Amino acid sequence: MTSPRSNSAESKNRIAIRVWLGIVTLAIFALVIVGGATRLTDSGLSITEWKPIHGVIPPLSQAEWEEELELYRQIPEYQQINEGMSLSEFKYIYWWEWAHRLLARGVGVLFGVPLLFFWVAGRIAPRLKLPLVGILALGGLQGFIGWWMVSSGLVDRVDVSQYRLATHLTLACIIFAAIIWVSRGLAHYSSDAAPSATSRRYAGLIAIMVLVQIYLGGLVAGLDAGLAYNTWPLMDGAVVPANLLSMKPLWANFFENAKTVQFTHRMFAYALWLIVLLHMLFSIARGAGTTHARRSVVLFFLVSVQAAAGIITLVNQAPVSWALVHQGMALVVLAFAIAHWRAFVGSYPIEEAGGRAVAAAAR
């Protein structure tokens, strides 16, 4: 049995860790938005070398700027699309990519240094150590994936591979979701019972569907598929447009055919919206007045706002402002979907210094 003093210390540690993880979450949100702007401004290939340490320092002289521009002149994007680009034009795209990389490094420091401090100070419960180290490892992998993505556009292409772009975006969102999952596990929840035995399962399904939809959105961005077929609700004049399966092999259409990729993104959005609607109606019918039911209403509202943002972005041919709103709302929906799912799982149990679970927080 734990003493009030040990419970108080555990509570303070949980609050401190949640504040830290909350700051990291906001930083990752900013990082993804800047990454989206980097893609939308075609800035991602402006830095043609991977310098994890030295790359923190941007060009500081005219000679250094000319050297960076000369490196850019060697890649297909410059030779086939931006030939004759002035130094001032190059600086515009360079600063976007540099800011994205700097933010990525900053997130690594923002996560890694406090993690080390909390660990050494003995303020991290044993059950949290593996998840937090796992998140740190995913962050390191994400840095490699980022360069792997950029390198795909430096030799034979004028842009990065849509496969690698979607992977890079989705891994960022997985890290974002994992941090929210851990952070929400340190919070207290109401004691309201779940509306049904399947509520938790459907909340998990929704969260996973949001991640899949983000991956599909990454494919859309990688193929610039949002710049074509800019009508709604019809697409290319039909509910189901022609030539969706024109590529061989068949599977390639879902990753390389811009029309099919956009159509899949649309259809999956409808499916997600419908599942969230049914989840809300079922939660209200079976658990009216509960916290879970109220959260299901908020989730449906957020998904509906995101759907509207997607439609506005599409019909306006993906202007940067609306495209970033759409991307930002995707993160908001993901964050709330993860928090909603976590509420059915409940908080981490309180642990003694030796790691023995002694009590569980209310759901």
ROTIMAR-456407 format. One line per 5 residues: number of its first residue (from 1); their letters; for each residue x, y, z of C-alpha. Coordinates in steps of 0.5 Angstrom, whole numbers, padded with zeros to 4 digits. Last residue first. Layout:
// ROTIMAR-456407
NUM	A	X,Y,Z; ... $
END
This chain:
// ROTIMAR-456407
363	RAAAA	-0023,0011,-0033; -0021,0011,-0026; -0014,0011,-0024; -0011,0004,-0023; -0007,0002,-0016 $
358	VARGG	-0001,-0001,-0014; 0003,-0003,-0020; 0010,-0005,-0018; 0015,-0002,-0021; 0020,-0001,-0015 $
353	AEEIP	0019,0006,-0014; 0012,0005,-0013; 0007,0005,-0019; 0000,0008,-0020; -0004,0005,-0026 $
348	YSGVF	-0003,0008,-0033; -0010,0011,-0034; -0016,0008,-0038; -0017,0004,-0044; -0024,0007,-0046 $
343	ARWHA	-0021,0014,-0045; -0015,0012,-0050; -0019,0011,-0056; -0022,0018,-0055; -0015,0021,-0054 $
338	IAFAL	-0013,0018,-0060; -0019,0020,-0064; -0017,0027,-0061; -0010,0027,-0063; -0012,0025,-0070 $
333	VVLAM	-0017,0030,-0072; -0013,0035,-0070; -0007,0032,-0074; -0012,0032,-0080; -0014,0039,-0078 $
328	GQHVL	-0007,0042,-0079; -0007,0038,-0086; -0013,0041,-0088; -0011,0048,-0086; -0005,0047,-0089 $
323	AWSVP	-0008,0046,-0096; -0013,0052,-0095; -0007,0057,-0094; -0003,0053,-0100; -0008,0054,-0105 $
318	AQNVL	-0010,0046,-0107; -0014,0047,-0113; -0020,0051,-0110; -0025,0046,-0111; -0020,0041,-0107 $
313	TIIGA	-0018,0045,-0101; -0025,0047,-0100; -0027,0040,-0100; -0022,0038,-0096; -0024,0043,-0091 $
308	AAQVS	-0031,0041,-0091; -0028,0034,-0089; -0024,0037,-0084; -0030,0040,-0081; -0034,0034,-0081 $
303	VLFFL	-0028,0030,-0078; -0028,0035,-0072; -0036,0035,-0071; -0036,0027,-0071; -0030,0027,-0066 $
298	VVSRR	-0034,0033,-0061; -0040,0028,-0061; -0036,0022,-0060; -0033,0026,-0054; -0040,0027,-0051 $
293	AHTTG	-0042,0020,-0052; -0035,0018,-0048; -0037,0023,-0042; -0043,0020,-0041; -0050,0024,-0042 $
288	AGRAI	-0053,0018,-0047; -0049,0012,-0046; -0053,0007,-0051; -0056,0011,-0056; -0051,0017,-0055 $
283	SFLMH	-0046,0012,-0056; -0049,0009,-0062; -0051,0015,-0066; -0043,0018,-0065; -0040,0011,-0067 $
278	LLVIL	-0045,0011,-0073; -0043,0018,-0075; -0035,0016,-0074; -0036,0010,-0079; -0040,0015,-0084 $
273	WLAYA	-0034,0020,-0084; -0029,0015,-0084; -0032,0011,-0090; -0033,0018,-0094; -0026,0020,-0093 $
268	FMRHT	-0024,0013,-0095; -0028,0014,-0102; -0025,0021,-0103; -0018,0019,-0102; -0019,0013,-0106 $
263	FQVTK	-0021,0017,-0112; -0015,0022,-0111; -0011,0016,-0111; -0015,0013,-0117; -0014,0020,-0121 $
258	ANEFF	-0007,0020,-0119; -0005,0013,-0122; 0002,0012,-0118; 0000,0009,-0111; -0007,0006,-0112 $
253	NAWLP	-0006,0005,-0120; 0000,0001,-0118; -0004,-0005,-0115; -0007,-0007,-0122; 0000,-0008,-0126 $
248	KMSLL	-0001,-0005,-0130; -0005,0002,-0130; -0012,0003,-0133; -0015,0002,-0127; -0019,0008,-0125 $
243	NAPVV	-0020,0010,-0132; -0027,0012,-0132; -0030,0016,-0126; -0034,0013,-0121; -0039,0019,-0119 $
238	AGDML	-0038,0022,-0125; -0036,0029,-0129; -0029,0028,-0127; -0030,0027,-0120; -0037,0029,-0118 $
233	PWTNY	-0039,0031,-0111; -0034,0036,-0112; -0030,0038,-0118; -0022,0039,-0118; -0021,0033,-0122 $
228	ALGAD	-0013,0035,-0122; -0009,0039,-0117; -0010,0035,-0111; -0007,0029,-0115; 0000,0033,-0114 $
223	LGAVL	0003,0026,-0114; 0006,0026,-0107; 0001,0031,-0104; -0005,0025,-0106; 0000,0020,-0104 $
218	GGLYI	0001,0024,-0097; -0007,0024,-0097; -0007,0017,-0097; -0003,0016,-0091; -0007,0021,-0087 $
213	QVLVM	-0013,0017,-0089; -0009,0011,-0086; -0008,0014,-0080; -0015,0017,-0079; -0017,0009,-0080 $
208	IAILG	-0013,0007,-0075; -0016,0012,-0070; -0023,0010,-0072; -0022,0003,-0071; -0019,0004,-0064 $
203	AYRRS	-0026,0008,-0062; -0029,0002,-0065; -0026,-0003,-0061; -0027,0001,-0055; -0034,0002,-0056 $
198	TASPA	-0035,-0006,-0057; -0037,-0007,-0050; -0042,-0002,-0050; -0043,0005,-0048; -0037,0005,-0044 $
193	ADSSY	-0038,0006,-0037; -0037,0013,-0034; -0031,0013,-0028; -0029,0020,-0031; -0021,0020,-0033 $
188	HALGR	-0015,0022,-0030; -0009,0023,-0034; -0002,0020,-0035; -0005,0015,-0040; -0007,0021,-0044 $
183	SVWII	0001,0023,-0045; 0003,0016,-0047; -0003,0016,-0052; -0001,0023,-0054; 0006,0021,-0055 $
178	AAFII	0004,0015,-0059; 0000,0019,-0064; 0005,0025,-0066; 0010,0019,-0067; 0005,0016,-0071 $
173	CALTL	0004,0022,-0075; 0011,0023,-0076; 0011,0016,-0079; 0005,0018,-0083; 0008,0024,-0086 $
168	HTALR	0015,0020,-0088; 0012,0014,-0091; 0007,0019,-0095; 0013,0022,-0098; 0017,0016,-0099 $
163	YQSVD	0011,0013,-0103; 0010,0019,-0107; 0018,0019,-0109; 0021,0026,-0109; 0020,0031,-0114 $
158	VRDVL	0024,0032,-0121; 0026,0025,-0121; 0032,0021,-0124; 0038,0024,-0119; 0036,0028,-0113 $
153	GSSVM	0029,0027,-0112; 0029,0020,-0108; 0035,0023,-0104; 0029,0027,-0101; 0025,0021,-0098 $
148	WWGIF	0031,0017,-0096; 0033,0024,-0092; 0027,0024,-0089; 0027,0017,-0087; 0033,0017,-0084 $
143	GQLGG	0031,0023,-0079; 0024,0019,-0078; 0028,0013,-0076; 0031,0017,-0070; 0024,0020,-0068 $
138	LALIG	0022,0012,-0068; 0028,0011,-0063; 0026,0017,-0059; 0018,0014,-0059; 0021,0007,-0057 $
133	VLPLK	0025,0010,-0051; 0019,0013,-0049; 0015,0007,-0049; 0020,0003,-0046; 0021,0007,-0040 $
128	LRPAI	0014,0008,-0039; 0012,0002,-0035; 0018,0003,-0030; 0015,0010,-0028; 0020,0016,-0030 $
123	RGAVW	0022,0021,-0025; 0028,0017,-0023; 0032,0024,-0023; 0037,0020,-0029; 0030,0018,-0033 $
118	FFLLP	0027,0025,-0032; 0033,0029,-0034; 0035,0024,-0040; 0028,0025,-0043; 0028,0032,-0042 $
113	VGFLV	0034,0032,-0047; 0031,0027,-0052; 0024,0030,-0053; 0026,0037,-0054; 0033,0036,-0057 $
108	GVGRA	0029,0031,-0062; 0024,0036,-0063; 0029,0042,-0065; 0033,0037,-0070; 0026,0037,-0074 $
103	LLRHA	0025,0044,-0073; 0032,0046,-0076; 0030,0041,-0082; 0024,0044,-0083; 0027,0051,-0083 $
98	WEWWY	0032,0049,-0087; 0027,0047,-0092; 0023,0053,-0092; 0029,0057,-0092; 0032,0054,-0099 $
93	IYKFE	0026,0055,-0102; 0026,0063,-0101; 0033,0063,-0102; 0033,0060,-0109; 0028,0066,-0111 $
88	SLSMG	0034,0071,-0109; 0039,0067,-0112; 0036,0067,-0119; 0033,0061,-0122; 0035,0060,-0129 $
83	ENIQQ	0033,0053,-0130; 0027,0052,-0125; 0023,0046,-0128; 0028,0041,-0132; 0035,0043,-0130 $
78	YEPIQ	0033,0045,-0123; 0029,0039,-0121; 0034,0035,-0125; 0039,0036,-0120; 0046,0039,-0121 $
73	RYLEL	0043,0046,-0121; 0042,0045,-0113; 0049,0044,-0112; 0051,0051,-0115; 0045,0054,-0111 $
68	EEEWE	0049,0052,-0105; 0056,0054,-0107; 0053,0061,-0109; 0050,0062,-0102; 0056,0060,-0099 $
63	AQSLP	0060,0065,-0103; 0055,0070,-0101; 0056,0069,-0094; 0053,0066,-0088; 0050,0060,-0091 $
58	PIVGH	0045,0056,-0086; 0048,0053,-0080; 0044,0047,-0077; 0047,0043,-0083; 0053,0042,-0079 $
53	IPKWE	0050,0037,-0075; 0045,0033,-0079; 0049,0034,-0086; 0045,0031,-0091; 0046,0034,-0098 $
48	TISLG	0042,0037,-0103; 0038,0043,-0100; 0033,0046,-0105; 0030,0039,-0106; 0024,0040,-0101 $
43	SDTLR	0022,0047,-0103; 0017,0046,-0108; 0012,0051,-0104; 0007,0046,-0103; 0012,0041,-0100 $
38	TAGGV	0016,0046,-0096; 0009,0048,-0093; 0007,0041,-0091; 0014,0040,-0088; 0012,0047,-0084 $
33	IVLAF	0005,0044,-0082; 0009,0038,-0080; 0014,0041,-0076; 0009,0046,-0072; 0005,0040,-0070 $
28	IALTV	0011,0036,-0068; 0013,0042,-0063; 0006,0042,-0061; 0006,0035,-0059; 0013,0036,-0056 $
23	IGLWV	0010,0042,-0051; 0005,0037,-0049; 0010,0031,-0048; 0013,0036,-0043; 0007,0038,-0039 $
18	RIAIR	0005,0031,-0039; 0012,0029,-0036; 0011,0034,-0031; 0004,0033,-0029; 0006,0025,-0028 $
13	NKSEA	0012,0027,-0024; 0007,0031,-0019; 0002,0026,-0019; 0008,0020,-0017; 0010,0025,-0012 $
8	SNSRP	0003,0026,-0009; 0002,0018,-0009; 0009,0017,-0005; 0007,0022,0000; 0000,0019,0001 $
3	STM	0003,0013,0003; 0003,0007,-0002; 0000,0000,0000 $
END
